[in-house]
Amino acid sequence: MEKKVEKYLVVRVESLGGLCVKFPPLFFAGFPDRIVLLPGARIVFVELKDEGKKPTPLQVRVHKRLKALGFRVEVLDSKESIDEFILTL
């Protein structure tokens, strides 16, 4: 299911003129799955999960670190959560 949600996120972000870049976790364990780059130099980090699943403790620590640097981090687990996310952009 996570792959379908991920594909939906990519389509929605691209429809806004943005990019939805997959970041391979080779060098930074716990880093969010996608970096959303939007017009106006906006950046949002997105962690994708199967519906109802929560981030691991390592992911939570990385998310807190990114937020402390001033970045927005979202955890999305369904098409509905992506639609809600898109409305906030």
DSSP file (Angstrom, degrees, kcal/mol; ACC not computed):
  #  RESIDUE AA STRUCTURE BP1 BP2  ACC     N-H-->O    O-->H-N    N-H-->O    O-->H-N    TCO  KAPPA ALPHA  PHI   PSI    X-CA   Y-CA   Z-CA
    1    1 A M     >        0   0    0      0, 0.0     4,-2.1     0, 0.0     3,-0.4   0.000 360.0 360.0 360.0 -36.8    0.0    0.0    0.0
    2    2 A E  H  >  +     0   0    0      1,-0.2     4,-2.6     2,-0.2     5,-0.1   0.866 360.0  55.3 -57.2 -36.9    2.8    2.4    0.8
    3    3 A K  H  > S+     0   0    0      2,-0.2     4,-2.4     1,-0.2    -1,-0.2   0.881 106.8  49.6 -64.4 -38.6    3.9    2.4   -2.9
    4    4 A K  H  > S+     0   0    0     -3,-0.4     4,-2.1     2,-0.2    -1,-0.2   0.909 112.4  47.7 -65.8 -41.2    0.5    3.4   -4.1
    5    5 A V  H  X S+     0   0    0     -4,-2.1     4,-2.3     2,-0.2    -2,-0.2   0.909 111.4  51.5 -64.6 -42.1    0.4    6.3   -1.5
    6    6 A E  H  X S+     0   0    0     -4,-2.6     4,-2.2    -5,-0.2    -2,-0.2   0.923 109.7  48.7 -61.8 -45.2    3.9    7.3   -2.6
    7    7 A K  H  X S+     0   0    0     -4,-2.4     4,-2.2     1,-0.2    -1,-0.2   0.896 110.3  52.1 -62.3 -40.0    2.9    7.4   -6.3
    8    8 A Y  H  X S+     0   0    0     -4,-2.1     4,-2.5     1,-0.2    -1,-0.2   0.903 107.9  51.7 -63.3 -42.1   -0.1    9.4   -5.4
    9    9 A L  H  X S+     0   0    0     -4,-2.3     4,-2.7     2,-0.2     5,-0.3   0.929 108.8  50.9 -59.6 -45.8    2.0   11.9   -3.6
   10   10 A V  H  X S+     0   0    0     -4,-2.2     4,-2.6     1,-0.2    -2,-0.2   0.928 111.5  47.3 -58.2 -47.3    4.3   12.3   -6.5
   11   11 A V  H  X S+     0   0    0     -4,-2.2     4,-1.8     1,-0.2    -1,-0.2   0.921 113.7  47.4 -61.8 -45.4    1.4   13.0   -8.9
   12   12 A R  H  X S+     0   0    0     -4,-2.5     4,-0.6     2,-0.2    -2,-0.2   0.915 113.8  46.6 -64.7 -43.4   -0.2   15.5   -6.6
   13   13 A V  H ><>S+     0   0    0     -4,-2.7     5,-2.1     1,-0.2     3,-1.2   0.922 112.0  50.4 -65.4 -43.9    3.1   17.4   -6.0
   14   14 A E  H ><5S+     0   0    0     -4,-2.6     3,-1.7    -5,-0.3    -1,-0.2   0.833 102.0  62.1 -64.3 -30.9    3.9   17.5   -9.7
   15   15 A S  H 3<5S+     0   0    0     -4,-1.8    -1,-0.3     1,-0.3    -2,-0.2   0.728 102.0  53.0 -66.2 -19.9    0.5   18.8  -10.4
   16   16 A L  T <<5S-     0   0    0     -3,-1.2    -1,-0.3    -4,-0.6    -2,-0.2   0.388 126.9-102.0 -91.8   2.2    1.4   21.8   -8.3
   17   17 A G  T < 5S+     0   0    0     -3,-1.7    -3,-0.2     1,-0.3    -2,-0.1   0.612  84.9 121.3  87.0  12.7    4.6   22.4  -10.4
   18   18 A G      < -     0   0    0     -5,-2.1     2,-0.4    -6,-0.1    -1,-0.3  -0.368  59.0-120.1-101.4-178.8    6.8   20.8   -7.7
   19   19 A L  E     -A   37   0A   0     18,-2.7    18,-2.9    -2,-0.1     2,-0.5  -0.930   8.8-157.7-120.5 147.0    9.2   17.9   -7.5
   20   20 A C  E     -A   36   0A   0     -2,-0.4     2,-0.3    16,-0.2    16,-0.2  -0.842  21.2-166.0-127.1  92.3    8.9   14.9   -5.2
   21   21 A V  E     -A   35   0A   0     14,-2.6    14,-2.8    -2,-0.5     2,-0.5  -0.626  15.0-137.7 -91.0 132.2   12.4   13.5   -4.8
   22   22 A K  E     -A   34   0A   0     -2,-0.3    12,-0.2    12,-0.2    11,-0.1  -0.760  16.1-153.2 -87.2 130.1   13.2   10.1   -3.4
   23   23 A F        -     0   0    0     10,-1.8     8,-0.0    -2,-0.5    -2,-0.0  -0.901  11.9-135.9-107.0 110.9   16.2   10.2   -1.1
   24   24 A P    >   -     0   0    0      0, 0.0     2,-1.2     0, 0.0     3,-0.6  -0.488  13.3-134.7 -68.3 131.6   18.0    6.9   -0.8
   25   25 A P  T 3   +     0   0    0      0, 0.0     5,-0.1     0, 0.0     6,-0.1  -0.057  68.6 120.1 -80.4  38.8   18.8    6.2    2.9
   26   26 A L  T 3  S+     0   0    0     -2,-1.2     3,-0.2     1,-0.2    -3,-0.0   0.833  84.9  22.6 -70.8 -31.9   22.3    5.1    2.1
   27   27 A F  S <  S+     0   0    0     -3,-0.6     2,-0.2     1,-0.2    -1,-0.2   0.490 125.6  42.9-115.9  -5.6   24.0    7.8    4.2
   28   28 A F  S >  S-     0   0    0     -4,-0.2     3,-1.7     3,-0.1    -1,-0.2  -0.705  71.2-151.0-149.0  87.9   21.4    8.9    6.8
   29   29 A A  T 3  S+     0   0    0     -2,-0.2    -3,-0.1     1,-0.2    33,-0.0  -0.330  84.0  23.7 -61.1 138.2   19.3    6.2    8.5
   30   30 A G  T 3  S+     0   0    0      1,-0.3    -1,-0.2    -5,-0.1    33,-0.1   0.391  84.6 144.4  88.7  -3.3   15.9    7.4    9.5
   31   31 A F    <   -     0   0    0     -3,-1.7    -1,-0.3     1,-0.1    28,-0.1  -0.417  60.4 -91.4 -69.1 143.9   15.8   10.2    6.9
   32   32 A P        -     0   0    0      0, 0.0    15,-0.2     0, 0.0    -9,-0.2  -0.117  31.1-120.5 -56.1 154.0   12.3   10.9    5.5
   33   33 A D  S    S+     0   0    0     13,-0.3   -10,-1.8     1,-0.1     2,-0.3   0.854  88.1  27.8 -65.0 -39.5   11.3    9.0    2.3
   34   34 A R  E     -AB  22  46A   0     12,-2.6    12,-3.0   -12,-0.2     2,-0.6  -0.938  58.7-148.9-132.1 147.2   10.7   12.0    0.1
   35   35 A I  E     -AB  21  45A   0    -14,-2.8   -14,-2.6    -2,-0.3     2,-0.6  -0.975  20.4-152.9-111.4 117.7   11.8   15.6   -0.2
   36   36 A V  E     -AB  20  44A   0      8,-3.5     8,-2.2    -2,-0.6     2,-0.5  -0.828   9.2-167.4 -95.4 119.9    9.0   17.8   -1.6
   37   37 A L  E     -AB  19  43A   0    -18,-2.9   -18,-2.7    -2,-0.6     6,-0.2  -0.940  11.7-176.3-111.1 121.0   10.3   20.8   -3.5
   38   38 A L  E >>  - B   0  42A   0      4,-2.9     4,-1.5    -2,-0.5     3,-0.6  -0.804  34.9 -84.0-119.7 155.8    7.7   23.5   -4.3
   39   39 A P  T 34 S+     0   0    0      0, 0.0     3,-0.2     0, 0.0    -1,-0.1  -0.219 113.2  44.6 -52.4 146.9    7.6   26.8   -6.2
   40   40 A G  T 34 S-     0   0    0      1,-0.2    -2,-0.0    -3,-0.0    -3,-0.0   0.643 130.2 -78.5  87.7  16.5    8.8   29.6   -4.0
   41   41 A A  T <4 S+     0   0    0     -3,-0.6     2,-0.4     1,-0.2    -1,-0.2   0.838  82.4 157.8  61.0  36.7   11.7   27.6   -2.6
   42   42 A R  E  <  -B   38   0A   0     -4,-1.5    -4,-2.9    -3,-0.2     2,-0.4  -0.768  21.1-168.2 -93.6 137.9    9.6   25.7   -0.2
   43   43 A I  E     +B   37   0A   0     -2,-0.4    29,-0.7    -6,-0.2     2,-0.4  -0.989   8.5 177.6-128.2 132.4   10.8   22.3    1.1
   44   44 A V  E     -Bc  36  72A   0     -8,-2.2    -8,-3.5    -2,-0.4     2,-0.4  -1.000  20.4-142.7-133.0 133.1    8.9   19.7    3.0
   45   45 A F  E     -Bc  35  73A   0     27,-2.7    29,-2.7    -2,-0.4     2,-0.5  -0.820  20.7-161.7 -93.9 133.9   10.2   16.3    4.1
   46   46 A V  E     -Bc  34  74A   0    -12,-3.0   -12,-2.6    -2,-0.4     2,-0.5  -0.968  12.9-162.8-125.4 126.3    7.7   13.5    3.9
   47   47 A E  E     - c   0  75A   0     27,-3.1    29,-2.7    -2,-0.5     2,-0.4  -0.924  17.1-152.7-100.7 124.6    7.7   10.1    5.6
   48   48 A L  E     + c   0  76A   0     -2,-0.5     2,-0.3    27,-0.2    29,-0.2  -0.840  18.3 174.9-102.7 136.5    5.4    7.7    3.9
   49   49 A K        -     0   0    0     27,-2.4     3,-0.1    -2,-0.4     2,-0.1  -0.923  38.4 -96.7-133.9 157.0    3.8    4.8    5.9
   50   50 A D  S >  S-     0   0    0     -2,-0.3     3,-2.5     1,-0.2    28,-0.1  -0.454  71.6 -70.8 -65.1 151.8    1.3    2.1    5.4
   51   51 A E  T 3  S+     0   0    0      1,-0.3    -1,-0.2    26,-0.1     3,-0.1  -0.190 121.0   7.0 -54.2 128.1   -2.1    3.2    6.7
   52   52 A G  T 3  S+     0   0    0      1,-0.3    -1,-0.3    -3,-0.1     2,-0.2   0.283  98.0 126.7  85.0 -10.0   -2.1    3.4   10.5
   53   53 A K    <   -     0   0    0     -3,-2.5    -1,-0.3    24,-0.1    -4,-0.1  -0.495  47.8-144.7 -81.0 152.0    1.6    2.7   10.9
   54   54 A K        -     0   0    0     -2,-0.2    -4,-0.1    -3,-0.1    -1,-0.0  -0.773  25.6 -91.3-112.7 157.1    3.8    5.1   12.9
   55   55 A P        -     0   0    0      0, 0.0    -1,-0.1     0, 0.0    -6,-0.0  -0.301  46.2-106.9 -62.8 151.7    7.4    6.2   12.4
   56   56 A T     >  -     0   0    0      1,-0.1     4,-2.5   -26,-0.0     5,-0.2  -0.310  33.8-102.6 -71.2 163.1   10.2    4.2   14.1
   57   57 A P  H  > S+     0   0    0      0, 0.0     4,-2.1     0, 0.0     5,-0.1   0.885 125.0  51.9 -55.9 -38.8   11.9    5.7   17.1
   58   58 A L  H  > S+     0   0    0      2,-0.2     4,-2.3     1,-0.2     5,-0.2   0.931 109.5  48.9 -63.9 -44.6   14.9    6.5   14.9
   59   59 A Q  H  > S+     0   0    0      1,-0.2     4,-2.9     2,-0.2    -1,-0.2   0.901 108.6  53.7 -61.6 -40.7   12.7    8.3   12.3
   60   60 A V  H  X S+     0   0    0     -4,-2.5     4,-2.4     2,-0.2    -1,-0.2   0.915 109.0  49.1 -60.0 -43.3   11.0   10.3   15.1
   61   61 A R  H  X S+     0   0    0     -4,-2.1     4,-2.0     2,-0.2    -2,-0.2   0.917 112.8  47.0 -62.8 -43.3   14.5   11.4   16.3
   62   62 A V  H  X S+     0   0    0     -4,-2.3     4,-2.5     2,-0.2    -2,-0.2   0.913 111.1  51.8 -65.6 -42.1   15.5   12.5   12.8
   63   63 A H  H  X S+     0   0    0     -4,-2.9     4,-2.7     1,-0.2    -2,-0.2   0.919 109.5  50.0 -60.0 -43.9   12.1   14.2   12.3
   64   64 A K  H  X S+     0   0    0     -4,-2.4     4,-2.3     1,-0.2    -1,-0.2   0.897 110.0  51.1 -61.6 -39.8   12.6   16.2   15.5
   65   65 A R  H  X S+     0   0    0     -4,-2.0     4,-1.0     2,-0.2    -2,-0.2   0.919 111.2  46.9 -64.4 -44.0   16.1   17.2   14.4
   66   66 A L  H ><>S+     0   0    0     -4,-2.5     5,-2.1     1,-0.2     3,-0.5   0.909 112.4  50.4 -63.9 -41.9   14.8   18.4   11.0
   67   67 A K  H ><5S+     0   0    0     -4,-2.7     3,-1.7     1,-0.2    -2,-0.2   0.877 104.9  57.2 -63.7 -37.4   12.0   20.3   12.7
   68   68 A A  H 3<5S+     0   0    0     -4,-2.3    -1,-0.2     1,-0.3    -2,-0.2   0.779 103.0  55.2 -64.5 -25.4   14.5   21.9   15.1
   69   69 A L  T <<5S-     0   0    0     -4,-1.0    -1,-0.3    -3,-0.5    -2,-0.2   0.478 128.2-101.1 -83.8  -3.3   16.3   23.2   12.0
   70   70 A G  T < 5S+     0   0    0     -3,-1.7    -3,-0.2     1,-0.3     2,-0.2   0.510  77.6 135.3  99.1   6.0   13.1   24.9   10.9
   71   71 A F      < -     0   0    0     -5,-2.1     2,-0.4    -6,-0.1    -1,-0.3  -0.568  55.0-121.2 -88.1 152.3   12.0   22.3    8.3
   72   72 A R  E     -c   44   0A   0    -29,-0.7   -27,-2.7    -2,-0.2     2,-0.4  -0.769  28.6-170.4 -88.2 134.5    8.5   21.0    8.0
   73   73 A V  E     -c   45   0A   0     -2,-0.4     2,-0.4   -29,-0.2   -27,-0.2  -0.996   2.2-172.7-128.8 129.2    8.2   17.2    8.3
   74   74 A E  E     -c   46   0A   0    -29,-2.7   -27,-3.1    -2,-0.4     2,-0.5  -0.942  16.2-151.9-122.8 144.0    5.0   15.3    7.5
   75   75 A V  E     -c   47   0A   0     -2,-0.4     2,-0.4   -29,-0.2   -27,-0.2  -0.975  22.5-175.5-112.2 118.1    4.0   11.7    8.0
   76   76 A L  E     +c   48   0A   0    -29,-2.7   -27,-2.4    -2,-0.5     3,-0.1  -0.933  19.2 166.8-120.7 137.9    1.5   10.5    5.5
   77   77 A D        +     0   0    0     -2,-0.4     2,-0.3   -29,-0.2   -26,-0.1   0.317  61.6  27.6-133.3   8.2   -0.2    7.2    5.3
   78   78 A S  S  > S-     0   0    0    -28,-0.1     4,-1.8     1,-0.1    -1,-0.2  -0.983  78.7-103.4-161.1 165.2   -3.2    7.4    2.9
   79   79 A K  H  > S+     0   0    0     -2,-0.3     4,-2.6     1,-0.2     5,-0.2   0.879 121.7  55.8 -61.9 -36.5   -4.5    9.3   -0.1
   80   80 A E  H  > S+     0   0    0      1,-0.2     4,-2.2     2,-0.2    -1,-0.2   0.902 105.7  49.5 -63.6 -41.0   -6.7   11.3    2.2
   81   81 A S  H  > S+     0   0    0      2,-0.2     4,-2.2     1,-0.2    -1,-0.2   0.857 110.9  50.9 -68.0 -32.4   -3.7   12.4    4.3
   82   82 A I  H  X S+     0   0    0     -4,-1.8     4,-2.9     2,-0.2    -2,-0.2   0.919 108.4  51.4 -68.2 -43.1   -2.0   13.5    1.1
   83   83 A D  H  X S+     0   0    0     -4,-2.6     4,-1.7     1,-0.2    -2,-0.2   0.911 111.3  47.7 -59.6 -42.0   -5.0   15.5    0.0
   84   84 A E  H  X S+     0   0    0     -4,-2.2     4,-0.7     2,-0.2    -1,-0.2   0.914 111.7  50.9 -63.9 -42.7   -5.1   17.2    3.4
   85   85 A F  H >< S+     0   0    0     -4,-2.2     3,-1.4     1,-0.2     4,-0.4   0.930 107.0  53.3 -58.0 -47.9   -1.3   17.9    3.1
   86   86 A I  H >< S+     0   0    0     -4,-2.9     3,-1.4     1,-0.3    -1,-0.2   0.864 102.9  58.4 -58.5 -37.7   -1.8   19.4   -0.4
   87   87 A L  H 3< S+     0   0    0     -4,-1.7    -1,-0.3     1,-0.3    -2,-0.2   0.738 101.9  55.7 -64.8 -21.9   -4.4   21.8    1.0
   88   88 A T  T <<        0   0    0     -3,-1.4    -1,-0.3    -4,-0.7    -2,-0.2   0.506 360.0 360.0 -89.0  -4.3   -1.9   23.2    3.5
   89   89 A L    <         0   0    0     -3,-1.4    -1,-0.2    -4,-0.4    -2,-0.1   0.485 360.0 360.0 -85.4 360.0    0.7   24.1    0.8
